[in-house]
Amino acid sequence: MTYRTIPHGPMRPFWRCRNCGAEWPCQPARLGLLVEYRGDRTGLLLHLGGLMAEARAQLTQLNPERPLDLHERFLGWARARD
């Protein structure tokens, strides 16, 4: 029997992980992004910033009454540590 793996990618417009159902980017997605953008922290932050803007637009459409603070979820974890 063959099993196919489901990547830890975002399920739009809900921005939950397709694999584990956690808020995206989930821990496995974060690890994958760090590996993919190894040595290019600026590129990673630009990529995540674009995704954060897309998520904000889509999540606001789904629930306009709920204020969104997506900074830590999308960017806070990816900043370089001292």
Secondary structure by P-SEA (a helix, b strand, c coil): cbbbbbccccccccccccccccccccaaaaaaaaaaacccaaaaaaaaaaaaaaaaaaaaaacccccccccccccccccccc
